[in-house]
Amino acid sequence: MTLRGRLTAAFLVVVLGPVLLGAFFVGSMMSAVDRGRSTERLGLAAAGVRTSVDALCQQLRAAADAVALVTDAAARPRAADQVVGRGLAAAVLITDTAGRTSYATPGGPAGPWQDCAGTPPAAGPVRALAATVQLRDAAGADLGTVAAAQPVDPAFVARLAAVTGVAVTLLDDPGGTDRVTHTTETPEVRAAVLAAARTADGNRVTETSDGRYVRRLGPFPGQPLPLILSVPGERPPALYVVLVGAVLLAAVLAVLAAGRLARVTTRPLVELAGAVDRVAHGDLTARVSVRSRDEIGRLARAFNRMARETGSYVAALTNSRDQLRGHLAVLGDTLASTHDLQRILRVILHSAIAATGARAGAVLLLDGDGMLVGRCVEGLDGRWPSTDGSDPATLRVPVGTGVIGTVAATGEPLCGRWALADAPTGEPTCETYIAVPFAAPRAADLGGRGPARPGHPPADDLDPPRRDPEPSSEALGVLALYDRLGADEFDDDDLVTLRTFAGHAAVAVENVRVHEEAQRLSLTDPLTGLWNYRYLRESIRREVERANRFGRMLSVLALDLDRFKNVNDTWGHAAGDAVLVEFARRVRGEIREVDLAFRQGGEEFVVLLPETDARGAAIVAERLGAVVRDQPVPVNGHSGPVRVPVTVSIGVAVYPDHAATGQQVLDAADDALYAAKSAGRDSYRLAPAPDSTPTREIPVVPAAVSPPDGLPRAGAADAASAEQRGASSGPHPPRQSRGR
């Protein structure tokens, strides 16, 4: 006989009969107790209603007496208004002996008014309760009546319900229950309450089908309102369900209490429970002895197998967790210690490959042309068509093409087995793959970015500022892994892990961008987009060192807009700002890629011309003066658009011919600028040769020695070749005339 059979027999013999009888007795007793308590509550509620109505009638009678005691007939209306204003009554009606209305307060309730001391109406609704007193003069002669009334409205019925703690319904007709004036019953139980009220008589309490108890109250003298009171029963709605559950529980307890069943079944259950507790506290070596082949024995074998497999899984998870912690620690240290994006991406890719068991992987970032370009690869040698498989930049995938391009376009990760495409996509070939996009974790827009390429910084300096902000919602790139070890496909756990590393990659890219943007903002003039004075000091030092190291020349142009104060005074500061912006644009359009333009402050500007001698600097100065002079600047004046004529004065100095340090060559160019100003403006002046004061000799290679004509040259090229290149007679990259 199985355990189930033994327990069933014991339940039928020992428990079923007595428990069922006890459950029937308990259910009957609880129903009787519930009815008694509900009847008592309704009786208390009826007394409360009578007390509340009586208190209201006494209040109305006191209000009417207060008006009747006023002997001055002209003052009675004012007294009536005061009674209403103090809330003692909703309305006051004064009538004479003939029943005509002498005065009635405005806004009184509609009729009929039921007198508190009168006979209840046989039919019809009660709109208000009223108390009436006789109005007499000083001699005791009858002058009429004073009636104070309070409306019987939903608020009144709600107050009765709040005072008594039961639901209250006011009937329209005392003789029936078909018409309801006001009620606090919910719509779900209203019909059942009215149906039960039809069978109620006097103080008798009836019960609805859903367990509510109902009683009718009034009308009778002293309580002229036809009311129905109802209260929900206190019997639990799931009483019989609870009783059935109690029966089952008692049966189980009785069976377990039996001695023979306890000896046969209880001991292995206790052992199994103890083993479960040990496993719950972390001891995965707990095992249970298997003593039989019945259900308990099968349960013990299943528990032992589960404990063994759980121990193996926990060990594997612990090992994986330790590895992941180690990779995240290395990644965190890298993110905190460097802004080298290539190094950070390399650490992220290596950690992701190690954490997921992939054979290869790549990190691709989105460029400005809608192309995903590889920035870091590992294990992909020979997996994509390229002449140089070790260069990540040769891995290029258009957005929307192939697996990687689709991930970048949709923002949704993909994983699975590789299927050959009809057209080549430029992606690496593999058997299984998983690719996750990463986007900026927060808005990367730092405000206005300034015009493109301010002052043309050299290639090894900061990236030029940009004016167009990049949306933070678009993908920054894709992290892709290939060919998991064991030839299995990547699963959801790998996807979660790769999302973590993709998030770190997004943070890294965003941090590098924010760092570069912060550097750019600290070195850029916000109005013109040119480099600022801080970057001028750094650049003049660097360029002087470079010129000295390679035996080259460095020309410095100091520029100042002529009579710029008149522009601000005549057309306003907004027009002056527009002139400065347009002037900066023209300066950028007339210099080379390697040249640098700065706004020193106000209307003063500086241009550095590396590897340019005095003759080349003079050509640039003439060209700048002409491009400013020949084209007036269009601005919005006080009365509309105007064209403002602008000229510029320029001072030219050359290192090392006019100075030995960067600050000295700036001062020399500034002195030449003031000389141009003194000579009538709209011109340029070359700084004079330094005096014969003994100075420290600076070694200069022969190519940098000035020729006899007084105009130094940086090389062997003649003036004609300098004019052909458009800037300098020395060796330098060809000029790009952008923005002209």
C-alpha positions in Angstrom: 0.0 0.0 0.0 1.4 3.4 -1.0 1.7 6.4 1.2 -1.2 8.1 -0.5 -3.4 5.0 0.2 -2.5 4.9 3.9 -3.1 8.6 4.4 -6.5 8.4 2.6 -7.7 5.5 4.8 -6.6 7.3 8.0 -8.4 10.5 6.9 -11.7 8.6 6.1 -11.7 6.6 9.4 -10.4 9.2 11.9 -11.2 12.7 10.7 -13.9 13.1 8.1 -17.0 12.6 10.2 -16.2 14.7 13.4 -14.7 17.5 11.4 -17.7 17.8 9.1 -20.1 18.0 12.0 -18.0 20.6 13.7 -17.8 22.7 10.6 -21.6 22.6 10.2 -22.1 23.7 13.8 -19.5 26.5 13.5 -21.2 27.8 10.3 -24.6 27.8 11.9 -23.5 29.6 15.0 -21.6 32.3 13.1 -24.7 33.0 10.9 -26.9 33.4 14.1 -24.3 35.7 15.7 -24.0 37.8 12.6 -27.8 38.3 12.4 -28.0 39.3 16.0 -25.2 41.8 15.8 -26.6 43.3 12.6 -30.0 43.7 14.2 -28.5 45.4 17.2 -26.6 47.8 14.9 -29.7 48.7 13.0 -31.5 49.4 16.3 -28.8 51.7 17.4 -28.8 53.4 14.0 -32.6 53.9 14.3 -32.2 55.6 17.7 -29.5 57.7 16.2 -31.7 58.9 13.4 -34.5 59.8 15.8 -32.0 61.7 18.0 -30.5 63.5 15.0 -34.0 64.5 13.6 -35.1 65.6 17.1 -31.9 67.7 17.5 -32.5 69.4 14.2 -36.1 70.2 15.0 -35.1 71.7 18.3 -32.5 73.8 16.5 -35.1 75.0 14.0 -37.5 75.8 16.8 -34.9 77.9 18.6 -34.2 79.8 15.4 -37.9 80.5 14.9 -38.2 81.6 18.5 -35.2 84.0 18.1 -37.0 85.7 15.2 -40.4 85.7 17.0 -38.9 87.4 20.0 -38.1 90.5 18.0 -40.9 93.0 18.8 -40.0 95.4 16.1 -41.7 94.3 12.9 -39.2 96.2 10.8 -36.3 94.4 12.5 -37.7 90.9 12.1 -36.5 90.4 8.5 -33.0 91.4 9.5 -33.2 88.9 12.4 -34.3 86.2 10.0 -31.4 86.9 7.7 -29.0 86.7 10.7 -30.4 83.3 11.7 -29.9 82.1 8.2 -26.5 83.6 7.9 -25.3 81.9 11.1 -26.4 78.5 9.7 -29.2 77.9 12.3 -31.6 77.4 9.5 -31.6 77.3 5.7 -34.7 79.6 5.4 -37.1 81.6 7.6 -40.7 82.3 6.6 -42.9 85.0 8.4 -46.6 84.9 7.8 -49.5 87.0 9.2 -52.7 85.7 10.7 -54.3 85.3 7.3 -51.5 83.0 6.2 -50.0 85.6 3.8 -46.2 85.7 3.6 -44.8 88.8 5.3 -41.1 88.0 4.7 -39.2 85.0 3.4 -35.4 84.7 3.3 -34.1 84.2 -0.2 -32.9 80.8 -1.4 -35.1 78.8 0.8 -35.9 75.1 0.0 -38.8 74.1 -2.2 -42.0 72.9 -0.6 -43.7 71.1 0.9 -42.1 71.8 4.3 -42.9 69.1 6.9 -43.5 70.4 10.4 -41.5 68.5 13.0 -44.5 68.4 15.3 -47.1 67.8 12.6 -48.7 64.6 11.3 -46.5 62.8 8.7 -47.8 63.1 5.1 -49.7 60.2 3.7 -48.0 60.5 0.4 -45.5 62.7 -1.5 -41.9 63.6 -0.8 -40.6 65.6 2.1 -38.4 68.5 0.8 -37.6 70.2 4.1 -38.1 69.9 7.9 -39.6 73.0 9.6 -40.4 74.2 13.1 -43.2 76.7 13.5 -43.9 79.1 16.4 -46.6 81.7 17.0 -45.8 85.3 16.5 -47.3 87.5 19.2 -47.1 91.2 20.3 -46.4 92.5 23.7 -50.0 92.1 24.7 -50.1 88.5 23.6 -52.2 89.1 20.5 -51.6 86.7 17.7 -49.7 88.3 14.8 -49.0 85.2 12.7 -46.3 82.5 12.6 -42.5 82.2 12.1 -41.2 79.0 10.5 -37.6 78.0 10.3 -36.7 75.2 7.7 -33.8 73.0 6.8 -33.8 71.2 3.4 -33.9 67.4 3.3 -31.3 66.9 0.5 -28.5 64.5 -0.3 -26.2 66.2 2.1 -28.7 65.8 4.9 -29.1 62.1 4.2 -25.2 61.7 4.0 -25.0 63.3 7.5 -27.5 60.9 8.9 -25.5 58.0 7.4 -22.2 59.4 8.8 -23.8 59.8 12.3 -25.4 56.3 12.4 -22.7 54.4 10.5 -25.2 52.7 8.3 -26.5 53.3 4.7 -29.6 55.5 4.6 -32.3 55.8 1.9 -35.0 58.5 1.9 -38.2 57.3 0.1 -40.3 59.6 -2.0 -43.5 57.9 -1.0 -44.0 56.6 2.6 -46.4 54.0 1.3 -44.0 52.2 -1.1 -40.4 51.6 -2.0 -40.5 52.2 -5.8 -39.4 55.9 -5.7 -36.2 57.0 -3.9 -35.5 60.7 -3.1 -32.0 60.4 -1.8 -29.8 57.4 -0.8 -26.2 56.6 0.2 -26.5 53.0 -1.0 -24.1 52.0 -3.8 -25.8 51.2 -7.2 -24.7 47.6 -6.9 -26.8 46.8 -3.8 -29.6 49.4 -4.1 -32.0 47.2 -5.9 -31.5 44.3 -3.4 -32.0 46.7 -0.4 -35.3 48.1 -1.9 -36.6 44.6 -2.6 -35.9 43.5 1.0 -37.5 46.7 2.4 -40.8 45.8 0.8 -41.1 42.8 3.1 -39.9 44.7 6.2 -42.6 45.6 8.7 -42.2 47.8 11.8 -39.0 46.9 13.6 -38.5 43.6 11.8 -35.1 43.1 10.1 -34.8 41.4 6.7 -31.8 40.0 4.9 -30.8 40.5 1.3 -29.4 37.8 -1.0 -25.8 39.3 -0.7 -25.7 39.3 3.1 -27.0 42.9 4.0 -29.6 43.5 6.7 -32.4 46.0 6.1 -34.9 47.8 8.4 -37.6 50.5 7.7 -37.9 53.6 9.9 -40.8 56.0 10.0 -42.7 58.0 9.3 -44.3 58.7 12.7 -44.7 61.7 15.0 -41.3 63.2 15.9 -39.7 61.4 12.9 -41.7 62.3 9.8 -39.1 61.0 7.3 -39.7 57.6 5.5 -36.3 56.0 5.7 -34.6 52.6 5.0 -31.5 51.6 7.0 -29.2 48.9 5.8 -25.9 47.5 7.1 -23.6 44.8 5.7 -23.3 41.6 7.6 -20.1 40.8 9.6 -20.0 37.2 8.5 -16.8 36.6 6.4 -17.6 36.3 2.7 -15.4 33.2 2.4 -16.7 31.6 5.6 -17.5 28.2 4.0 -14.2 28.2 2.1 -12.4 28.8 5.4 -14.4 26.0 7.0 -13.5 23.6 4.2 -9.8 24.6 4.6 -10.0 24.0 8.3 -11.6 20.6 7.8 -8.7 19.6 5.4 -6.1 21.0 7.8 -7.6 19.1 10.8 -7.7 15.9 8.7 -4.0 16.3 7.8 -3.0 17.0 11.4 -5.0 14.0 12.7 -3.4 11.7 10.2 0.1 13.0 11.1 -0.7 12.4 14.8 -1.4 8.8 14.3 1.4 6.8 15.7 1.9 4.2 13.1 1.9 6.8 10.2 4.2 9.0 12.2 6.7 6.1 12.6 6.5 5.2 8.9 6.4 8.6 7.2 7.5 11.3 9.6 11.2 10.4 10.0 12.2 10.6 6.3 10.3 13.8 6.0 12.1 15.3 8.9 15.5 14.3 7.5 14.6 15.8 4.1 13.5 19.0 5.8 16.8 19.2 7.7 18.8 18.7 4.5 16.7 21.4 2.8 17.6 23.8 5.6 21.3 23.1 5.3 21.1 23.7 1.5 19.2 27.0 2.2 22.1 28.1 4.5 24.7 27.3 1.8 25.8 23.7 2.6 25.5 22.1 -0.9 27.1 18.9 0.4 23.9 17.9 2.3 22.4 14.5 1.2 19.4 12.4 2.3 19.4 8.7 2.9 17.1 6.7 0.6 15.4 4.0 2.7 12.5 3.0 0.4 11.2 2.9 -3.1 7.9 4.8 -2.4 7.2 8.5 -3.0 9.5 9.5 -0.1 12.4 7.5 -1.6 11.9 9.1 -5.0 11.8 12.5 -3.4 15.1 11.8 -1.6 16.8 10.7 -4.8 15.6 13.8 -6.6 16.8 16.0 -3.8 20.3 14.4 -3.8 20.5 14.9 -7.6 19.4 18.5 -7.3 22.0 19.3 -4.6 24.8 17.8 -6.7 23.8 19.8 -9.9 23.3 23.0 -7.8 26.8 22.7 -6.4 28.2 22.4 -9.9 26.3 25.4 -11.1 27.3 27.5 -8.1 30.9 26.6 -8.6 30.8 27.6 -12.3 28.9 30.8 -11.5 31.4 31.7 -8.8 34.3 31.2 -11.1 32.6 33.3 -13.8 31.7 36.0 -11.3 35.3 36.2 -10.1 36.5 36.5 -13.7 33.9 39.2 -14.5 34.9 41.1 -11.4 38.5 41.0 -12.4 37.7 42.3 -15.9 35.4 45.0 -14.5 38.1 46.1 -12.0 40.7 46.4 -14.8 38.1 48.3 -16.9 37.3 50.6 -14.0 41.0 51.4 -13.4 41.5 52.1 -17.1 38.4 54.4 -17.3 39.6 56.3 -14.2 43.3 56.6 -15.2 43.3 57.6 -18.9 41.4 59.4 -21.7 43.1 57.3 -24.3 40.0 56.0 -26.2 42.0 53.4 -28.1 43.4 51.9 -24.9 40.0 51.9 -23.2 38.3 50.2 -26.1 41.0 47.6 -26.3 40.5 46.7 -22.6 36.7 46.6 -23.0 37.0 44.3 -26.0 39.5 42.0 -24.3 37.3 41.8 -21.2 34.1 41.1 -23.2 35.9 38.3 -25.1 37.2 36.7 -22.0 33.8 37.0 -20.1 31.8 35.4 -22.9 34.2 32.9 -24.3 34.3 34.4 -27.8 37.2 33.8 -30.2 37.2 37.2 -31.8 35.6 40.6 -31.6 35.6 44.2 -32.8 34.5 47.7 -31.6 33.2 49.9 -34.4 32.4 53.6 -34.0 30.1 55.7 -36.1 31.8 58.5 -38.2 30.2 61.5 -39.7 29.5 59.9 -43.0 27.1 57.2 -41.7 29.9 54.5 -41.8 30.9 52.2 -38.9 34.7 52.2 -38.7 36.7 49.7 -36.7 38.6 51.2 -33.8 39.7 48.0 -32.1 39.8 44.4 -33.2 41.0 41.1 -31.7 41.3 37.7 -33.3 39.9 38.8 -36.7 43.1 38.3 -38.8 42.0 37.3 -42.3 38.3 37.3 -41.5 37.4 40.3 -43.7 38.6 41.5 -47.2 41.4 43.9 -46.5 44.9 44.5 -47.6 46.0 45.1 -44.0 44.0 42.9 -41.6 45.9 44.2 -38.6 44.5 47.8 -39.1 41.1 48.2 -37.5 40.3 51.2 -39.7 40.0 48.9 -42.7 36.9 47.3 -41.2 34.2 49.6 -42.6 30.5 48.7 -42.6 27.7 51.1 -43.8 24.9 51.8 -41.3 21.9 49.7 -42.2 24.0 47.0 -44.0 24.6 43.6 -42.7 24.3 42.5 -39.1 26.5 45.3 -37.6 24.9 48.0 -39.7 21.4 46.8 -38.8 22.3 46.9 -35.1 23.5 50.4 -35.4 20.5 51.5 -37.4 17.8 49.9 -35.2 19.5 50.1 -31.8 18.5 46.5 -31.1 21.1 43.8 -30.4 21.3 40.7 -32.6 22.8 37.2 -32.1 22.7 33.9 -33.9 24.4 32.0 -36.6 26.0 33.6 -39.6 24.2 33.4 -42.9 26.0 34.4 -46.1 24.6 37.6 -47.7 23.9 38.0 -51.4 26.1 41.1 -51.5 29.3 41.7 -49.6 28.8 43.9 -46.5 32.4 44.3 -45.4 31.8 42.4 -42.1 34.1 39.6 -40.8 33.0 36.1 -41.6 32.1 33.8 -38.7 29.9 30.9 -37.5 28.1 32.6 -34.6 27.9 36.2 -33.6 26.5 38.7 -31.1 26.4 42.4 -31.6 25.2 45.1 -29.2 24.8 48.9 -29.9 25.9 51.5 -27.5 24.7 55.1 -27.4 25.6 58.2 -25.3 24.3 57.6 -21.7 23.2 61.3 -21.4 22.8 64.4 -23.6 26.2 65.2 -25.1 25.2 68.6 -26.4 27.3 71.2 -24.6 25.7 74.2 -26.2 27.0 76.2 -29.2 30.2 74.7 -30.6 31.4 77.6 -32.6 32.3 77.7 -36.3 34.3 75.0 -38.0 38.1 75.0 -37.9 38.8 78.2 -35.9 42.2 79.5 -36.7 43.1 76.3 -38.5 45.0 74.4 -35.7 47.7 72.1 -36.8 47.0 68.4 -37.3 48.6 67.4 -34.0 46.5 69.8 -31.9 42.9 69.7 -30.7 40.2 68.9 -33.2 38.6 72.1 -34.5 35.4 73.3 -32.9 32.0 72.5 -34.6 28.8 74.4 -34.6 26.4 71.6 -35.2 25.5 69.5 -32.1 25.3 65.8 -32.4 22.1 64.2 -31.1 22.6 62.1 -28.0 20.0 59.6 -29.0 21.9 58.1 -32.0 24.2 55.1 -31.6 27.8 55.8 -31.0 29.0 52.4 -32.3 28.6 48.6 -32.0 30.4 46.0 -29.9 30.5 42.7 -31.8 31.8 39.2 -30.8 32.3 36.2 -33.0 32.5 32.4 -32.7 31.9 31.3 -29.1 34.2 28.6 -27.8 32.5 25.2 -28.1 30.6 26.1 -31.3 27.5 27.0 -29.2 25.5 30.1 -30.0 25.6 33.1 -27.7 22.8 33.1 -25.2 20.8 35.6 -23.1 23.5 35.7 -20.4 26.1 36.6 -22.9 23.8 39.4 -24.1 23.4 40.8 -20.6 27.2 40.7 -20.1 27.9 42.3 -23.5 25.3 45.0 -22.7 27.4 45.8 -19.6 30.6 46.2 -21.5 28.7 48.2 -24.3 27.6 50.6 -21.5 31.2 51.0 -20.4 32.2 51.7 -24.0 29.5 54.3 -24.4 30.7 56.0 -21.2 34.3 55.9 -22.4 33.4 57.4 -25.8 31.3 60.1 -24.1 33.9 60.9 -21.5 36.6 61.4 -24.2 34.2 63.6 -26.2 33.3 65.7 -23.2 37.0 66.0 -22.3 37.9 67.1 -25.8 35.0 69.5 -25.8 36.0 71.0 -22.4 39.5 71.5 -23.8 38.1 73.2 -26.9 35.9 75.5 -24.9 38.8 76.6 -22.7 40.8 77.6 -25.7 38.2 79.1 -28.0 36.7 82.6 -28.3 32.9 82.1 -28.0 31.9 84.9 -30.4 34.2 84.5 -33.4 35.2 80.8 -33.0 38.9 81.8 -33.2 41.5 80.6 -30.7 41.6 82.8 -27.5 44.5 84.6 -25.8 45.3 81.6 -23.6 45.9 79.4 -26.7 47.9 82.3 -28.2 50.4 82.2 -25.4 50.8 78.4 -25.8 51.0 78.6 -29.6 53.5 81.4 -29.8 55.8 79.5 -27.4 55.4 76.2 -29.4 55.9 77.9 -32.8 59.0 79.8 -31.7 60.5 76.6 -30.4 59.7 74.9 -33.7 61.2 77.7 -35.8 64.3 77.8 -33.6 64.7 74.0 -33.8 64.4 73.7 -37.6 66.0 77.1 -38.5 62.7 78.5 -39.9 61.0 81.9 -39.6 57.7 82.8 -37.9 55.8 85.8 -38.9 53.3 87.5 -36.5 50.5 89.8 -37.7 48.8 92.0 -35.1 45.4 93.3 -36.5 43.1 96.0 -35.2 39.8 97.2 -36.7 39.9 100.9 -37.4 37.5 103.1 -35.5 35.5 100.1 -34.3 34.1 102.1 -31.4 32.1 104.2 -34.0 30.5 101.0 -35.2 29.2 100.2 -31.7 28.1 103.8 -31.1 26.4 104.2 -34.4 24.7 100.8 -35.1 24.8 99.1 -31.7 26.8 96.4 -30.0 24.9 93.7 -31.9 26.1 95.2 -35.2 29.6 95.3 -33.7 29.5 91.6 -32.8 28.3 90.9 -36.4 31.3 92.8 -37.8 33.7 90.9 -35.5 32.3 87.5 -36.6 32.4 88.5 -40.3 36.0 89.8 -39.9 37.0 86.5 -38.3 35.4 84.5 -41.2 37.4 86.6 -43.8 40.6 86.1 -41.9 40.1 82.3 -41.9 39.4 82.4 -45.6 42.7 84.2 -46.4 45.2 82.1 -44.5 46.6 78.6 -44.9 45.8 75.3 -43.0 48.9 75.6 -40.9 48.3 79.2 -40.0 46.7 80.2 -36.7 44.3 83.0 -36.0 43.5 84.4 -32.5 41.2 87.0 -31.0 43.3 88.7 -28.5 40.5 90.9 -27.1 38.0 93.4 -28.3 38.7 94.3 -31.9 42.4 93.1 -31.7 43.4 89.9 -33.4 46.7 88.0 -34.0 47.7 85.7 -36.9 50.7 83.3 -36.7 52.3 82.4 -40.0 54.7 79.5 -39.5 57.6 79.2 -42.0 56.8 82.6 -43.5 59.3 85.5 -43.9 58.6 89.2 -44.0 57.8 89.3 -47.7 55.2 86.5 -47.4 53.7 88.2 -44.3 53.4 91.4 -46.2 51.5 89.7 -49.0 49.1 88.2 -46.5 48.7 91.6 -44.8 47.9 93.3 -48.1 45.4 90.6 -48.9 43.7 90.8 -45.5 43.5 94.6 -45.8 41.9 94.3 -49.3 39.4 91.7 -48.4 38.2 93.7 -45.4 38.3 97.1 -47.2 36.6 96.1 -50.5 33.5 94.4 -49.0 31.5 96.3 -46.4 29.9 94.2 -43.7 26.1 93.8 -43.9 24.5 94.2 -40.4 21.1 95.0 -38.9 21.2 98.6 -37.7 18.6 100.5 -35.6 16.5 101.3 -38.7 17.1 98.2 -40.8 19.9 96.4 -42.7 23.0 98.5 -43.5 26.4 97.9 -45.0 29.2 99.0 -42.7 32.6 99.9 -44.3 35.4 98.4 -42.2 39.2 98.8 -42.5 42.0 97.1 -40.6 45.5 98.2 -39.5 48.1 95.5 -39.4 51.5 95.3 -37.7 54.0 92.7 -39.0 57.0 91.2 -37.1 59.2 88.2 -37.9 61.1 85.8 -35.6 64.1 85.8 -35.3 64.7 89.1 -37.3 62.7 91.4 -34.9 62.8 89.6 -31.6 64.4 86.7 -29.7 61.3 85.4 -27.8 57.7 84.9 -28.4 56.6 87.8 -26.2 59.1 90.1 -27.8 57.9 89.3 -31.3 54.3 89.9 -30.2 55.4 93.3 -28.8 57.2 94.1 -32.0 54.1 93.3 -34.1 52.0 95.4 -31.6 54.5 98.4 -32.0 54.2 98.0 -35.8 50.4 98.0 -35.5 50.5 101.4 -33.7 52.8 102.7 -36.3 50.2 101.7 -39.0 47.5 103.5 -36.9 49.6 106.6 -36.6 50.3 106.6 -40.4 46.6 107.0 -41.1 45.1 103.5 -40.6 44.0 101.0 -43.3 47.5 99.9 -43.9 50.2 97.6 -42.6 53.7 98.3 -41.2 56.7 96.0 -40.8 58.4 96.2 -37.5 61.8 98.0 -37.7 65.0 96.2 -37.3 66.2 95.9 -33.7 68.7 98.5 -32.6 72.4 97.7 -32.0 71.9 97.2 -28.3 74.0 94.2 -27.3 71.7 91.1 -27.0 72.1 87.4 -26.5 73.1 85.8 -29.8 70.7 83.2 -31.1 72.2 80.6 -33.5 70.3 80.7 -36.8 70.9 78.5 -39.8 72.1 80.2 -43.0 68.8 79.8 -44.7 67.2 82.1 -42.2 69.6 85.1 -42.7 68.0 88.2 -44.3 69.2 89.1 -47.8 70.7 92.5 -48.6 67.4 94.0 -49.8 66.1 94.2 -46.2 63.2 91.7 -46.7 64.1 88.4 -45.0 63.3 85.2 -46.8 62.8 81.7 -45.3 64.3 79.9 -48.3 65.7 80.2 -51.7 62.4 80.9 -53.5 62.0 84.3 -55.2 59.2 86.8 -54.9 57.5 85.5 -58.0 57.1 82.0 -56.6 55.9 83.5 -53.3 53.2 85.5 -55.2 52.2 82.3 -57.0 51.7 80.4 -53.8 49.8 83.4 -52.3 51.3 83.6 -48.8 55.0 83.1 -48.3 58.3 82.7 -50.2 59.4 80.0 -47.8 58.6 76.3 -48.1 55.2 75.5 -46.6 52.0 73.7 -47.7 49.9 75.3 -50.4 47.3 77.8 -49.2 43.6 76.8 -49.2 41.4 79.7 -50.0 38.3 78.6 -48.1 35.5 81.0 -47.3 36.5 83.7 -49.9 
